[in-house]
């Protein structure tokens, strides 16, 4: 199993709670979204998109909820690339509580998309190189 090299620390907000006093499932997806965008920013794909209008689009996301979270508190969201294909890639996220326990795991499938042509397109070599550098491994 590979390490999760990209880490993002987040604070649990009071507004993340639901009627039952624990963090609502929707908040978990916001945490995963923050992690996903953080990974994109680290690879340079977010900046490249502004120039080319070619970049990632979320195809699917899922989350397995393991333990509840409560306010107040802090979490860490860890991410790693799960697979890297011709036009798509996957990100595996783990959400950890302050005790370092995994409280949720999420999986994204992302497609590289040309928003000018409205079609999927091969992943750029610059992205592949950035992922290899961040991950410390070839995919």
HUJOMO-V246169 format. One record per backbone hydrogen bond with DSSP energy under -0.5 kcal/mol. NH is the residue of the N-H (numbers start at 1). CO is the residue of the C=O. Records with the same first field share a line. If there is no record, write none. Layout:
NH->CO + CO
//
This chain:
5->3
6->79
7->5
8->77
10->75
12->73
16->13
17->14
18->22
21->18
23->69
24->16
27->24
28->24
29->25
30->26
31->27
32->28
33->29
34->30
35->31
36->32
37->33
38->34
39->35
40->36
41->37
42->38
43->39
44->40 + 41
45->40
46->40
48->44
49->45
50->46
51->47 + 48
52->48
53->49
55->113
57->111
59->109
60->109
62->107
64->105
65->63
66->64 + 103
67->103
73->12
75->10
76->96
77->8
78->76 + 94
79->6
80->92
82->90
83->90
85->88
89->110
90->83
91->108
92->80
93->91 + 106
94->78
95->104
96->76 + 94
97->101
100->97
103->95 + 101
104->95
105->64
106->93
107->62
108->91
109->60
110->89
111->57
112->87
113->55 + 111
114->119
115->53 + 113
118->114
119->114
121->112
123->86
128->124
129->125
130->126
131->127
132->128
133->129
134->130
135->131
136->132
137->132
//
